[in-house]
Amino acid sequence: MHIEKNVCDNILGTILNLSGKSKDHVKARLDLQEIGIRKSLHPLSSADGKNLEIRAAVFDLTKKEKEIFLTVLKNTKLPYGCASNISRYVNVAERKIQGYKSHDAHFILHYLLQFAVKKASKPEVALPMIRFSSFLRGLWSKVIRLDDLKRLQEEIIEIVCHFEMIFTPAFFDIMVHLLVHLCQEVELGGPEHLRNMFSIERYLGKLKTYVRNRSKPEGSIAEGYLAEECITFCSRFLYDEGAVNNSLYSAPTQVDGHIGTRRNRDGKTIRLKEADLKACHRYILFNCGNKEIEKLIEDHQALVDNLENSRRYKRARTHTEEFCNWLKGEVGKMENASKELKVLALGPNRMAKRFTGYIVNGFRFHTKFRDSRCTTQNSGVFLSAETTSFASSKDENPIIGHVNYYGSIEEIVEVDFWGELSVSCLNVAGTKKKKTHMGLLE
């Protein structure tokens, strides 16, 4: 984490020419002159011969480019709980960024720097920066193989060589040199995310909040820690309206569900249109994971393939559109059908509830409207789904594979299956993504 913070300071200070942080100054140019390399960057004497002047390097940005660079960081909205509000540290008017912490530097290098340099810097500067961000993300992977470490080791050596072609020798302090040894450190010590100090620093910050008497900080921390432990211990027994439970692990945890607002805590009741009702029902049936439903899906697919003598595309479409009605009839004939199977076949209630936020499996989702009023963003979604792709309606050999979908949440609807179960559905507006020549999606 300290290597990332120092390298981030070097990069941002040099690119933005921040006072006291930049590694490009007269002494750095004199070093080039003394070594005898990169003559285009050697300092020049002023007209009166009393001062030295330096010419702009390839990494230098104009005032307009600096504003573009910082605007990318300023306007960035990150997911809730992912990082701090980095826009607080950016001053576009003065064209500077300062006061960010180690985790902010970590997040800037991994994710934000590549987009900022793509918008503002020249390609010969942007490409090594993008590769550097990709290297750090690969190094911090939760699962990393030894073959990947060899590839990453070769990658960082090339990246540092590209940096040497861009920046002055003063840029390369010991922290930049240590980047070359990070892969060996992972090979000897294990994944990087298990050995960082972020969680420890965060916990130390929590302990500091216990200090009430600054003349006795240790005693304040001890008393605060004991008080929290006692409260936590008691809450494991007395959380359910005074009911006593002997289980040590019965403390209430965060419950998934909707996120209300001050005006409307329980959502807004709406009446689903016929098309939306069918779309919700169809999606839930094909993705519910119920073994009985999956068996019936296979039966209906076989029935459609046997009865219809048509193109494969039409058979697949018929299977998708007619399965819901066929399932309702088949379940009606069953005598020992489970209650869950009956309500799933019957379909959801037309009356549903609409929300602007929802928490599912610990993940927070917002609509675009809710995000427009927040400093965070949780409306962007990504899905990799196994899909049957047809080139055209006449294609008899479709390709089955994983297709990536991107989009923004327009609406969150909770549909009710007649009091037996409820399912939250996200209405997502899809967007097309394409890769640029630099490997980024836009």
N, C-alpha and C positions, 0 to 999 in steps of 0.2 A: 504494500500500500504506500510506503514511503518512496519507493522507486517511482511509482506512477505519479505521485504528487509532484516530485521534483522534475520529472520529465515533462509533465503537463505544464509546469511553470516555465520551463525552457521553451517549449513549443509556442505557447500562447504569448509569452513575453517577447519572443523574437519576431513572430509573425505580426503582432500588433504594435511592436516597438514600444513596449511599456517601460517607463522610466525605472531604472534599477533592476529590471527583470530581463531586459533584452541582452542577448549574447552577441549582438551585432553592433559594434561601436568602433571608435577610431583605433583603440588598442588591438582589437581583433583584426582590423584591416592591416595594421602594421605587422601583425604576425604573418599574414599572407605575403606581405612584401619581403619580410625577412626570409621566409621559407622559399620564396621565388615561384609561387604557384598562383593561378587564377589572376592574371594581370589585370583583367577588366575590373576587379574589385579593389585594386590598390588605391590608397588615398592620394588625392591630388592637392597641390598647394593652391591656396586662394590667390586672388589677383594681387593682393598686397604682400603676399608671401609670409604673412604672420600666422595663418591658420591652415588647417588641413580640412579638406572636403572629401566626403565619401559619396560614391554613386550608388544608386538603388540596385539592390540585388534581386535575384529572381523571386525570392520569397517575400519581398517587401510589397505591401498593399497600399493602394491609394486611400484617401479619406473615404471615398465612396465605397471601396471594397471592404474597408474596415467596418463601416456601418452595416453592410450586407452580412458580413461574417458574424457580427455581434447580434444583429437582428434575428438570425437563425437561432442563436442561443437564447435570446430574450423571449421569443415567441414560442419556444418549445414547451409543450404540455406533456408531462410524464404521467404514467399510471399512478394511482393512489398507493402510497406506501412504498413506491419503488425507489425514490430518491427525494432529496429536498428540492425546494423551489429555486432552481439555479438562476432564474431570471432576476432574483433579488441582487445578485452579485454583478450584473451586467449594467453598464452605463453607456448607452448608445451615443448620447450627446457628447460625452467626453471621450468616447472611443476607447474604453478600458473595461477590464474585468478584474475584480479583486475581492478577496475575502472568502473565497470558496474553500471548502474543507477537503480532506483526503478522499472521502467517498464521492464528493462532487467531481473531483479530478478523475477518479476511477470511472465514473459514468460518462464524463465528457470524452475521455480517450476511447472508451469502448463503443460508444454509440453516436455522440453528437458531433465530434470533430470531423468525421468523414463527410457529413452533410454540409458543414460550414465551409470547409476548404473546397468542396466541389462547387459551391456557389460563388466563392470569392477569389480563390487562388488559381494560378496557372496549372494546367494539367501535369506538368513535370514536378510540381510541388504536391498537388492533390493526390496523385496516384500512390506515392510512398506513404502518405498519411493514411489513406484508405487501407492499404496493405498492413500498416502498423495496427490499426484498429482491429482488423480481422485476425491478426496474430494474437493480440491480447484476448479477444473473445475465445479463440481456440485454446489458449493456454489456461483460461479460467473455466473450461468445460467441466461439468460435473463428472463426466466419464471421459477418460482420455487414454488412448492406447500408445504403446511404445513406438509403433510405426508413425503415429501422428507426431510424437515428440521429435523424431528424426526430421520429419518434413518441416516442422515449426522451427527447428534449429537452423536448417538451411535458409528458411524464409527470413528470420530475424537478421542473419548475417548479410543477406542481400539488402534488406531494408536499411540497416545501418550504413552500408556502403552507399546507398542512394542518398541518405542524409548527409554523408560526407561530401557528396557532389553538390549539395544544395546549400548547407549551412557553413559557417566559418568554424575553424578549429576550436574557438572558445565555447562553442555549443556543447562539445563533447567532454563533459566532466565525468566523474566516476559513476554517477547514477545512470548516465546513458550507456556507459561501458557495461554495467551490471545487467543490462537487458540481454546480453549474449549468454549469460549464465543462468537465466531463469528456467530454461528447459532442463538443464542438468539438475537444478534444484527440485523441480517437479519429479524427475526420475528417481531422486534419492529420498525425497520427503513425502511424496504423494500429491494428490490434487491440490491446486492452489487455494480453492475456496474453503478448504478445511483448515488452512493454516494462517488465514489473514487475521488482522487485529480489529476488524470493524465491529464484530460482536462484543469483544472485550472493551473497546473504547466506548461503545454504546452503553454497556453495563456500568462502566466507571462514571459515565455522565449521569446515569440514574442514581448511583450512590451519592454523587455530589448534591443531588436535590434534597437529600435527607439532612443536609447541614443547616441547622437553625442557629447555632452558636458558633460563630467563626473563630472564637478563641479556643474552642474544643471540637475541632472537626471530626476527629476519630470517634469521640464519644457520641456525637450527633449521628454519625453514620451507623454506629452499633445500635443505638436506640431505635433509629428509623427502620433498620433491617429487622430487628426483633419484633417491632410493632406490625410490620407487614406480614411476617411469618405467622404471627398469632392470628391476624385477621384472615389470612388465607386458610389456616388450619380450621378456624371456626366456620368459614364459609363452606367447607366441604361437608359439614354436618347440618348446617342451618340454612341452606339456600332455598329450600322448597317450603316457604311460608311456615317456618318453624318445625317442619318435620325433621326427625333425626334419622340419619343414615350412617351406618358404621363403615361404609366403604371409604377408603382414603382417596379414591379416584372418582368421586361423585360430584366434584365441583362443576358448575355449569360452564360450558364452553360457548363460543360464538355460534349462534344458530343461523343457518342459511335461511334466506327469505328476502322479502321485498324491502326496499329503502323508501320510506315515506318522506313527506315534506311537512312543513308546519301547517299548511292549509289542508293537506289531504294525506293523512298518515296511512290510510288503508287502501289507497289507490282509487281510481275512477272506474265505475261500472260502465261498460260499453256493450253494445250489441254487435256481434260479429257478422260481417257480410257472408253471404253464401260461399263465395270464392275463398275468403279467408278461413272460414270454418272447415272447408274441405282440405285446404292446404295444411292447416294445423293437424287435422285428424290423420291425413296421409303421412305427414312427416313423423308424427309420434308413433304410428304403427310400424313404420319401416326402421325406426331407430330406438325402439323401446327396450330391446334386448330380452323380451319375454320368449322363452323357449317354445311355448305353444304357438305364439304368433309366428315365430320363425319357421316352424314346421308347416303352418298353414300357408305362409308365403311361398315356400317351395312347392306345395301342392298346387296352388293357383298358377304358378309359373309353368309347371308341367301341363296343367289343364289347358292353358292358353296355347302352348306350343303344339299340343296334339290337335286341338280343335281348329285353329286358324291356319290356313294355307296362304300365308302372306309373308311380306318381307320382315326381317328380324327387327327392324326399327319399329314397325307398326305393332308387332307382338309385344315388344318391350313397353311401348306407350300404352297399349291396351291393359297390360298387367298392372301398370302404375295407376291408371285412372279408374279401373273397375274393381280393384282389390277390396276397397272399403265396403262397397255394396255386397260383394260376394261373401266377405267375411261375416257380415251381419246375418246373412241367410244361413251360412254354415253353422255358426254358433247357436242360432235359434233352433237348429235340429238336434243339437247335443243335449243330452240329459244330465250329464255330470260335469258340465263346464264350470270352471272356477269363477268366482265373483269378479276377479280382476279381468279375466278374459271377456266376460259379459259386458262390463262397462267400457272396455277398450273397443269392442266391436260395436257397441251402441253409439259411440262417438261423444265428443264433449258437449257441454251445455252451450247454447248460443250466447248466453250472458257471460261475459268474462270481465276481468279487471285489468286495467292498464296502469303501469308503473313507469317511473322515470329512472329507477335504479333497482338492481337486484344483486344478491350475493348467492352464488352457486358454488358449492364445494370450496368455499373460502375465497373464490375469485369474484371481484366486484365488476359489475357491468352497469354502464350508464347510457342513456340515450344521447344523441348529439345535442338536443335541446338543453339537457341538464349540464353537459360538458361545457356548453357555451358560456355558462355562468360560473364555472369553476376554474381554478388554477391548475387542476389536474385533468387528465383525459382518460376515460375508460370506455369509450364508445367504439374504438377500433377492434375488430375481431379478425382472426385468421383461422381457417379450417383446411385441413388436408384430408380429403374424403376419397374413398375408393369409388370410382365412377366408371360407368360404361360409356365410352366416347364413340359416337358415330361421326364419320366424315360427312355423310349426307343421309337422306332418307333411303337411299338405295344401297347403302353400305351393308354387306353381309358378313363382314369380319371386323366387328368393333373391337376397340382396344380397351381392356380393363386395367386400370391403374389409378394411382393416387393423383388427384388434381388439387392444386392449391387455390383456395378462394379467399379473397380479401373484401372487406366491406366495413361499413359503419352502421351502428344500431340506430334505427329510426324509431322503433317502438318495442316495448317489452310488455307482453300480454301473458297473464296467468289464466289458463283455461281449466275448467272444473269438470271432472268426470262424475257428475251426479253424487257428490259428497264422498266418493270412495277414494279418489286421489286427485291431485292437481299437478299440472305441468306448466312450467314457464317456457314461453316461446319467444325468440328474438326475431323481430322483423328487420332484416339487414338489407341495406342498399349496397349492392355489389359494385366494385370498382375494378377496372382493368389495370394490371400492373405489368410494366415492361422493364427489362434491365437496360441500363445505359452502358456505354462503352467502358465505364469504370466499374461495372459490376453491381451498381446500386439500383434498387427498385424505385420507380417513380410513377 
